[in-house]
Structure formats: structure tokens, C-alpha cells
Amino acid sequence: MNSVEKEISYTTTNSYSTLNTLTKATKNVWFVCHGMSYLSRYFLKYFKGLNPEENYVIAPQAQSKFYIQPSFKHVGASWLTKENTLKETENVMRYFDAVLEAEQIPDNANLIVAGYSQGVSVSMRYIAKRKLNCSKLLMMSGGIPKELVKADFDFLNSDVKLIYGIEDEYLNDERMQYEQARAEELFGNNVEIIPFEGKHIVNTDIINSLV
């Protein structure tokens, strides 16, 4: 038997979630990418401490959904795996394009891009591939994609933060030293390293302090 894997293109539909209302009073627009096993509507809870008049939050939704163990009652989602990563990344990038086109972010608003855990990789790839200049880039408890290099971010005039818990169960000391070195390699003096007391969590106190 001769097994052949083929490829097609087709149109699909996906959701995304927002928090607060985009108005003339909005100062900051957040584009926030959740970690694995999240749904975007639940990820928004970490941003409810922000001033709702000044902050509008857009949470894209990873397309690949699955039931979470052990009960298999709750649904989570994943951005990318090691399977067909390049093509899947292109799909995510086009989806992000569609979300931002639909939202029509005004030029006078500060765009803050934040990724948590697995969301760090897709948010950084999007900035690099689309040359998206944001006012802040927040890399929270996640890994920097290995293929990205300094030249990918030479255009970026942004305040960059690398945020992680010193007790993170997924990021040991050796891994965090590596990620810090990578961040400094890509962004030089523009990156600020912010460790906090805690595990693999979204630190809402830090988020609320940044605006």
C-alpha cells in the first residue's frame, strides 16, 4: 500500500474574545495570547483589574481544541505542536491578521502584545513576521522561539518585559538563564527581566502595574 499525505487550503471560522469597549477614551489596546489548555474567554479574567475606560483587551483563540484530562469535561486549546509547525504558524498568523483587521485599532492607542506560556511563541512570531510595532511586549512564563534572531526585531521600538515565576514548575534555573540570555540577545538593553515569587501563573499584580 502506498500512503500519501496531501494538502489543501480552505476557509475556516474561529472565535476570539474581548474585554471592555473600544472608545475614544481607550488609551491601551491589549492583544493577549493565552497558554495551552485555555480558552480565550476565560483568559480574559487576568485583565479585569485594568481600568475598563482606558484598556481594551483582545484575546485571540487557539484553533486546536481538545478535552482536558483527567475528567475530559472541560475544553482547552493549543496554538502549535511539533507537527507541521511551519504551516500551522502561517495559519495562526493569518488568523491574527483577520482579528486585527476586524478590530480596527486606532493609531493613537498604545498596542500592548502579551503572551503567556505557549502564547509567547505565537505572539513573538507574529511581531517578527508582520513587523508589528507595539508599545509593549510582555513575555510571560514562556519560551522564545529558537528560529528568531536579533534582526527580526531591529525595527521594534518597544518596551520589552520578560516575566516569570522563580518557582515555575516548567522552567528550571537552567532554562530561565537560557531564556534571559535569549531575550537579551534579541532585545539588548530594551528588555527588563521581572522575576516574581510564584509558580507557572499569570501575575495580575505585574500586569496591572504596567499601565
Backbone bond lengths (Angstrom), bond angles and torsions (degrees), N, CA, C in turn:
res aa  C-N    CA-C-N  psi(-1)  N-CA   C-N-CA  omega(-1)  CA-C   N-CA-C  phi
1 M - - - 1.459 - - 1.531 109.87 -
2 N 1.322 115.41 140.01 1.460 121.23 -177.08 1.529 108.81 -109.63
3 S 1.348 116.68 107.32 1.463 121.54 -178.92 1.528 110.27 -91.59
4 V 1.330 116.79 129.36 1.464 122.17 -178.60 1.522 108.78 -129.44
5 E 1.334 116.63 129.00 1.464 120.59 174.57 1.520 108.38 -96.86
6 K 1.319 116.52 123.51 1.465 122.08 -177.01 1.525 109.93 -113.28
7 E 1.313 115.48 172.81 1.465 120.56 -175.70 1.516 110.30 -137.65
8 I 1.343 116.31 139.61 1.454 122.09 175.00 1.524 108.93 -132.95
9 S 1.318 115.80 163.01 1.462 121.95 171.99 1.523 108.50 -115.01
10 Y 1.321 116.10 143.42 1.454 120.10 179.50 1.521 108.78 -154.85
11 T 1.317 116.47 165.45 1.461 122.21 179.47 1.524 109.38 -91.82
12 T 1.327 115.64 134.25 1.456 119.83 178.75 1.529 109.77 -129.67
13 T 1.321 116.56 169.41 1.461 122.75 -179.55 1.519 109.26 -125.16
14 N 1.307 116.15 137.77 1.460 120.81 178.49 1.517 109.19 -141.74
15 S 1.314 116.06 156.19 1.456 121.63 -179.59 1.524 110.85 -95.09
16 Y 1.333 116.56 170.85 1.453 123.76 164.37 1.524 106.95 -153.59
17 S 1.317 117.50 165.85 1.459 120.77 -174.54 1.526 110.49 -123.82
18 T 1.334 116.01 150.40 1.463 120.41 177.23 1.522 109.97 -131.09
19 L 1.320 114.37 157.53 1.463 121.79 179.03 1.512 108.29 -128.85
20 N 1.326 116.96 132.55 1.467 124.65 -177.96 1.524 110.34 74.38
21 T 1.326 117.17 -168.35 1.461 121.77 -174.76 1.522 109.62 -126.94
22 L 1.315 115.81 135.59 1.459 121.06 177.94 1.527 109.12 -81.25
23 T 1.339 116.17 114.19 1.466 121.74 -178.20 1.532 109.43 -133.99
24 K 1.318 115.69 -177.05 1.466 120.32 176.90 1.529 111.35 -67.17
25 A 1.328 117.12 -19.79 1.464 121.14 -179.96 1.530 112.47 -85.42
26 T 1.330 116.70 -7.73 1.467 120.34 -178.88 1.527 110.54 -68.09
27 K 1.323 116.16 125.55 1.460 121.17 178.39 1.532 111.81 -99.83
28 N 1.335 115.78 -35.62 1.459 120.63 -174.34 1.525 110.61 -126.92
29 V 1.310 116.38 129.94 1.457 121.89 172.00 1.524 107.38 -110.61
30 W 1.329 115.26 121.68 1.458 121.74 -178.98 1.516 109.55 -100.11
31 F 1.330 116.47 131.52 1.468 122.82 173.72 1.520 105.37 -113.84
32 V 1.331 117.27 104.78 1.466 120.98 -166.29 1.529 110.57 -118.58
33 C 1.331 115.32 125.99 1.463 121.39 -176.23 1.527 109.60 -106.29
34 H 1.309 116.09 119.60 1.462 122.12 -174.66 1.521 112.25 -72.90
35 G 1.324 115.64 167.98 1.454 122.29 175.74 1.520 111.17 -89.67
36 M 1.332 115.58 178.21 1.460 120.60 -178.63 1.519 111.04 -65.42
37 S 1.310 115.72 142.87 1.470 125.59 179.29 1.523 113.08 81.04
38 Y 1.331 118.43 3.43 1.463 121.01 175.64 1.526 110.66 -93.23
39 L 1.315 115.34 161.21 1.455 123.55 160.48 1.521 107.06 -114.19
40 S 1.327 117.14 147.10 1.466 120.69 -171.99 1.526 112.49 -59.78
41 R 1.336 117.21 -36.95 1.466 118.78 -176.73 1.525 111.91 -66.88
42 Y 1.312 117.55 -29.16 1.461 120.65 177.27 1.530 111.48 -83.35
43 F 1.320 116.88 -28.43 1.463 120.60 178.60 1.522 111.31 -65.65
44 L 1.316 117.00 -26.08 1.470 121.08 -178.73 1.530 112.96 -61.99
45 K 1.334 118.27 -20.59 1.462 120.19 -176.08 1.524 112.13 -60.60
46 Y 1.329 117.07 -26.07 1.462 120.24 -178.09 1.526 112.51 -74.41
47 F 1.323 117.14 -7.84 1.456 120.65 -176.52 1.529 112.29 -115.23
48 K 1.328 116.16 9.23 1.462 120.20 -178.65 1.519 113.12 -74.84
49 G 1.332 117.88 -11.72 1.457 120.94 176.87 1.516 113.22 -81.49
50 L 1.322 117.77 -8.76 1.462 121.64 178.45 1.524 110.38 -75.85
51 N 1.309 115.92 149.35 1.465 121.13 177.17 1.535 109.48 -58.51
52 P 1.330 117.98 115.56 1.475 120.04 -173.98 1.520 113.34 -67.99
53 E 1.328 117.99 -22.78 1.461 120.18 179.66 1.531 111.28 -74.28
54 E 1.325 115.93 -29.79 1.469 120.13 -172.81 1.522 113.76 -106.48
55 N 1.333 117.47 -12.00 1.459 120.65 -174.12 1.531 111.37 -126.20
56 Y 1.317 115.05 126.83 1.462 122.87 177.13 1.524 107.03 -118.24
57 V 1.324 116.80 129.24 1.457 120.96 -171.85 1.529 110.04 -117.15
58 I 1.334 115.63 129.60 1.459 123.29 176.94 1.525 107.61 -114.77
59 A 1.322 116.55 122.45 1.470 121.18 -179.85 1.521 109.07 -118.57
60 P 1.324 118.38 100.45 1.469 119.97 175.27 1.527 111.19 -65.52
61 Q 1.309 114.88 157.51 1.463 121.67 -175.50 1.531 110.82 -112.35
62 A 1.328 116.53 121.19 1.469 119.75 174.70 1.526 109.47 -58.10
63 Q 1.330 115.95 139.07 1.461 120.28 -172.36 1.522 113.82 -77.05
64 S 1.319 117.69 -31.11 1.462 120.86 -173.06 1.526 110.38 -86.35
65 K 1.329 116.82 107.94 1.465 121.25 -175.82 1.527 110.86 -107.20
66 F 1.336 115.12 153.02 1.463 120.30 -177.82 1.526 109.22 -156.18
67 Y 1.333 116.31 160.19 1.460 121.41 174.90 1.527 109.55 -81.83
68 I 1.332 115.76 137.16 1.464 121.40 -175.06 1.521 110.23 -89.73
69 Q 1.323 114.73 132.94 1.468 120.47 174.90 1.532 110.15 -71.76
70 P 1.355 119.41 159.37 1.471 125.22 1.25 1.528 113.99 -91.44
71 S 1.345 117.62 -14.64 1.466 119.32 -173.35 1.528 112.35 -81.98
72 F 1.352 117.02 -23.06 1.463 122.51 -176.68 1.529 111.77 59.07
73 K 1.339 116.51 29.05 1.464 121.11 177.43 1.527 111.80 -98.11
74 H 1.330 115.80 -33.40 1.463 120.46 -176.46 1.522 110.60 -98.65
75 V 1.328 114.63 149.80 1.464 121.26 -177.27 1.520 109.78 -106.00
76 G 1.332 116.20 134.99 1.455 122.57 173.19 1.518 109.14 -125.55
77 A 1.333 115.80 -176.66 1.457 119.64 -178.50 1.518 110.38 -147.45
78 S 1.324 114.87 159.70 1.460 121.67 -178.92 1.530 109.17 -134.76
79 W 1.328 115.48 141.72 1.464 119.73 179.59 1.522 111.75 -77.67
80 L 1.329 116.55 -56.84 1.456 121.31 -173.05 1.526 110.43 -142.51
81 T 1.317 115.81 156.96 1.458 121.95 170.11 1.530 107.00 -130.68
82 K 1.326 116.58 -176.42 1.468 120.26 177.06 1.525 111.82 -75.54
83 E 1.315 117.82 -8.30 1.469 122.74 179.69 1.524 110.19 -84.30
84 N 1.333 116.47 117.51 1.468 122.38 174.66 1.527 111.89 54.24
85 T 1.336 116.02 44.66 1.466 121.35 -171.06 1.522 112.92 -61.76
86 L 1.324 118.25 -41.44 1.461 120.53 -176.13 1.526 111.64 -62.72
87 K 1.335 116.63 -46.98 1.467 119.90 179.78 1.518 111.23 -67.16
88 E 1.326 116.54 -40.80 1.463 119.62 179.81 1.536 110.69 -65.51
89 T 1.333 116.52 -35.52 1.463 119.73 176.42 1.517 110.56 -62.45
90 E 1.321 117.33 -42.22 1.462 120.81 177.50 1.524 111.08 -59.87
91 N 1.337 116.63 -40.33 1.465 120.18 178.03 1.525 111.29 -62.50
92 V 1.340 116.43 -42.71 1.463 120.72 178.87 1.522 110.34 -64.04
93 M 1.322 117.30 -42.40 1.472 120.67 -179.52 1.526 111.25 -61.70
94 R 1.312 116.53 -43.14 1.469 119.36 179.24 1.523 111.07 -66.53
95 Y 1.315 116.16 -35.79 1.471 120.00 176.14 1.523 110.57 -63.82
96 F 1.343 117.41 -45.41 1.467 120.42 176.76 1.529 111.02 -59.39
97 D 1.343 116.57 -41.28 1.470 120.41 176.23 1.525 110.67 -54.67
98 A 1.328 115.98 -45.55 1.468 120.97 -176.73 1.524 110.98 -66.69
99 V 1.332 117.04 -39.00 1.466 120.38 178.97 1.525 110.44 -63.22
100 L 1.323 117.28 -48.54 1.468 120.32 -178.25 1.530 111.40 -67.66
101 E 1.316 116.88 -34.23 1.466 119.35 176.12 1.526 110.52 -64.89
102 A 1.321 116.12 -40.05 1.468 119.71 179.83 1.526 111.88 -67.36
103 E 1.330 117.19 -32.94 1.461 120.77 -174.44 1.524 113.82 -84.49
104 Q 1.330 117.66 -25.05 1.464 121.22 176.82 1.540 111.76 50.51
105 I 1.314 115.64 64.41 1.465 121.37 -179.01 1.528 109.76 -66.44
106 P 1.328 118.66 128.08 1.473 120.44 -179.56 1.530 111.63 -67.75
107 D 1.324 116.12 149.55 1.455 121.60 -176.21 1.524 112.88 -65.50
108 N 1.333 116.72 -25.99 1.467 119.21 -175.80 1.533 112.95 -85.26
109 A 1.322 118.32 -1.32 1.468 121.27 178.51 1.531 109.72 -90.40
110 N 1.313 115.74 146.51 1.452 120.77 173.82 1.532 108.62 -78.50
111 L 1.320 116.52 125.82 1.461 120.44 176.76 1.519 109.02 -94.47
112 I 1.331 116.16 120.94 1.457 122.30 178.55 1.524 107.45 -113.10
113 V 1.323 116.67 120.29 1.458 122.00 178.76 1.524 108.13 -104.48
114 A 1.322 116.02 124.95 1.461 120.97 -177.98 1.521 109.77 -130.46
115 G 1.320 115.89 133.56 1.455 121.03 173.88 1.511 109.33 -123.92
116 Y 1.318 115.73 138.11 1.467 121.17 176.27 1.518 109.53 -116.99
117 S 1.333 117.18 129.40 1.454 123.31 176.94 1.540 109.70 55.46
118 Q 1.320 118.63 -118.83 1.465 120.64 179.95 1.527 112.08 -61.66
119 G 1.319 117.07 -24.37 1.460 121.03 179.31 1.521 113.69 -68.40
120 V 1.348 117.94 -17.00 1.464 120.47 177.02 1.528 110.15 -63.04
121 S 1.319 116.81 -43.88 1.467 120.26 -174.59 1.526 112.04 -65.60
122 V 1.336 117.69 -43.68 1.470 118.60 -178.16 1.522 111.60 -72.87
123 S 1.328 117.71 -36.11 1.462 119.48 179.70 1.525 110.99 -67.39
124 M 1.337 117.47 -40.77 1.462 120.02 179.40 1.523 111.66 -69.32
125 R 1.318 116.56 -39.30 1.467 119.26 177.43 1.525 110.70 -63.14
126 Y 1.320 116.47 -38.15 1.464 119.12 -179.60 1.523 111.36 -65.60
127 I 1.316 116.54 -45.59 1.463 120.36 178.28 1.522 110.15 -58.95
128 A 1.338 116.67 -44.98 1.461 120.94 -177.87 1.526 112.08 -66.92
129 K 1.334 117.13 -44.25 1.463 120.68 -175.34 1.523 112.44 -73.97
130 R 1.326 116.87 -36.18 1.462 120.15 -176.44 1.526 112.77 -99.24
131 K 1.327 117.33 1.23 1.470 121.70 -177.44 1.532 110.08 50.44
132 L 1.309 114.66 51.75 1.464 122.45 -176.81 1.533 109.13 -87.07
133 N 1.315 116.13 111.52 1.461 119.84 -178.76 1.527 109.14 -88.61
134 C 1.311 115.88 114.08 1.462 121.28 -179.68 1.525 109.02 -115.10
135 S 1.324 116.31 161.39 1.468 119.38 -179.82 1.518 111.70 -78.44
136 K 1.353 116.62 -31.31 1.460 121.23 176.79 1.525 109.51 -139.47
137 L 1.328 114.93 144.18 1.458 122.34 170.91 1.516 107.51 -124.12
138 L 1.327 116.46 119.67 1.458 121.83 -179.20 1.526 108.90 -111.01
139 M 1.321 115.94 118.61 1.460 122.09 177.42 1.524 106.60 -107.38
140 M 1.330 116.31 105.75 1.462 120.43 -171.00 1.528 111.03 -111.99
141 S 1.324 116.34 110.30 1.472 122.89 171.28 1.523 113.17 55.23
142 G 1.332 116.42 40.94 1.458 119.61 -179.69 1.511 111.53 -140.43
143 G 1.328 115.88 174.53 1.450 122.01 -177.67 1.517 112.63 -100.81
144 I 1.319 115.93 143.40 1.457 122.30 177.56 1.527 108.90 -82.06
145 P 1.330 118.61 129.60 1.470 120.56 -179.69 1.529 111.95 -56.11
146 K 1.312 115.72 136.30 1.461 120.84 -173.55 1.523 113.19 -66.77
147 E 1.338 117.08 -27.06 1.459 118.61 -174.20 1.526 112.85 -80.31
148 L 1.333 117.90 -13.52 1.461 120.55 -177.70 1.531 110.84 -75.71
149 V 1.345 115.78 140.16 1.466 121.67 -179.55 1.526 109.31 -128.97
150 K 1.317 115.58 169.39 1.465 121.56 -175.91 1.522 111.93 -55.14
151 A 1.329 116.81 -40.81 1.467 120.38 -177.78 1.526 112.48 -60.53
152 D 1.330 117.27 -24.81 1.467 120.71 178.73 1.515 112.19 -65.32
153 F 1.346 117.13 -22.04 1.457 120.90 -174.85 1.527 112.93 -119.98
154 D 1.336 117.17 13.13 1.459 119.63 179.95 1.523 112.31 -61.18
155 F 1.322 117.12 -27.57 1.463 121.97 -179.47 1.534 112.42 -75.67
156 L 1.324 116.89 -18.35 1.461 121.96 -166.24 1.515 111.79 -79.63
157 N 1.322 115.31 123.65 1.472 121.59 174.91 1.521 106.90 -113.11
158 S 1.323 115.45 82.12 1.461 119.95 -167.07 1.516 111.12 -141.59
159 D 1.321 114.43 154.88 1.463 122.59 173.00 1.532 107.10 -88.05
160 V 1.341 117.23 114.09 1.463 121.85 -172.76 1.526 110.32 -109.18
161 K 1.330 116.33 131.84 1.464 121.72 179.03 1.528 109.53 -124.21
162 L 1.331 115.71 133.19 1.459 122.08 170.43 1.526 107.05 -108.58
163 I 1.331 116.60 112.91 1.462 122.71 -170.94 1.523 108.86 -117.90
164 Y 1.330 116.67 130.24 1.467 118.55 179.42 1.521 110.83 -156.38
165 G 1.331 116.16 153.69 1.454 121.94 175.39 1.512 110.64 -85.43
166 I 1.332 117.20 134.17 1.473 119.80 -177.10 1.530 111.64 -72.21
167 E 1.335 117.05 -10.90 1.462 121.07 176.14 1.528 111.55 -109.60
168 D 1.328 116.42 20.23 1.470 121.54 -178.43 1.524 109.97 -58.09
169 E 1.327 116.13 122.56 1.462 121.14 -176.70 1.525 113.13 -72.51
170 Y 1.339 117.40 -13.03 1.454 120.53 -179.82 1.534 112.84 -104.41
171 L 1.319 117.04 -10.85 1.460 121.28 -176.09 1.523 109.22 -126.64
172 N 1.339 116.73 97.03 1.457 119.43 179.16 1.535 110.22 -76.79
173 D 1.347 116.35 177.69 1.461 120.43 -175.87 1.520 112.42 -58.95
174 E 1.324 116.03 -42.48 1.461 120.02 -179.41 1.524 111.24 -63.01
175 R 1.330 116.07 -42.70 1.470 120.20 179.50 1.523 111.03 -65.60
176 M 1.326 117.86 -40.11 1.461 120.18 -178.44 1.517 111.02 -70.21
177 Q 1.314 117.68 -35.78 1.467 119.86 174.97 1.527 110.21 -62.29
178 Y 1.336 115.65 -39.41 1.462 120.27 177.55 1.525 110.70 -64.09
179 E 1.339 116.99 -45.98 1.468 120.42 -178.41 1.530 111.26 -65.58
180 Q 1.326 117.37 -38.06 1.462 120.09 176.51 1.521 110.81 -62.87
181 A 1.339 116.33 -43.68 1.462 120.75 178.96 1.524 110.86 -62.41
182 R 1.343 116.33 -40.17 1.473 120.44 178.72 1.522 110.77 -65.20
183 A 1.323 116.99 -42.86 1.463 120.80 179.78 1.528 110.64 -61.97
184 E 1.315 116.52 -42.90 1.468 120.42 179.23 1.520 111.06 -69.12
185 E 1.329 116.62 -33.24 1.466 120.99 176.46 1.529 110.78 -64.16
186 L 1.333 117.18 -40.28 1.465 121.37 -176.97 1.522 113.03 -80.58
187 F 1.340 116.79 -37.66 1.466 120.10 -169.61 1.528 114.51 -118.56
188 G 1.321 118.12 -5.68 1.453 120.99 177.77 1.512 113.05 57.62
189 N 1.332 116.29 -131.00 1.465 121.29 -177.58 1.517 113.37 -76.36
190 N 1.333 117.22 -5.39 1.470 120.39 -179.15 1.526 113.17 -79.77
191 V 1.333 118.20 -8.29 1.459 120.16 -177.95 1.523 110.30 -101.17
192 E 1.317 115.21 138.01 1.463 122.40 174.53 1.528 108.41 -113.73
193 I 1.310 117.14 127.35 1.458 122.35 178.86 1.523 108.26 -90.47
194 I 1.339 117.08 124.04 1.470 121.57 -177.44 1.529 109.50 -124.64
195 P 1.327 118.24 91.95 1.463 120.18 173.03 1.529 109.99 -82.16
196 F 1.321 117.12 153.09 1.467 120.45 176.42 1.523 109.72 -140.42
197 E 1.314 115.53 159.60 1.465 121.33 176.47 1.524 108.39 -73.45
198 G 1.322 116.73 111.65 1.456 118.38 -179.79 1.506 112.30 158.63
199 K 1.331 114.79 176.70 1.458 122.32 -177.15 1.525 111.11 -99.25
200 H 1.338 116.03 -151.16 1.464 122.06 -176.37 1.534 108.61 -81.97
201 I 1.319 115.05 78.12 1.464 120.97 -175.69 1.527 109.81 -133.77
202 V 1.327 115.15 165.21 1.460 121.40 169.30 1.527 107.08 -87.23
203 N 1.310 116.96 118.87 1.461 121.17 -177.14 1.533 108.68 -88.10
204 T 1.318 115.71 101.21 1.457 120.00 -176.74 1.527 112.61 -70.68
205 D 1.318 117.35 -28.79 1.468 119.48 177.47 1.523 110.89 -61.23
206 I 1.330 116.55 -43.05 1.464 120.49 178.31 1.523 110.57 -65.93
207 I 1.329 116.91 -45.12 1.475 120.31 178.81 1.524 110.81 -56.30
208 N 1.331 115.96 -47.31 1.468 119.56 -176.76 1.517 112.34 -67.56
209 S 1.332 116.95 -23.88 1.472 120.20 -177.72 1.530 113.02 -82.60
210 L 1.314 117.16 -8.99 1.459 120.08 -171.14 1.528 113.47 -87.75
211 V 1.313 117.74 -8.29 1.470 120.51 179.60 1.520 109.93 -129.45
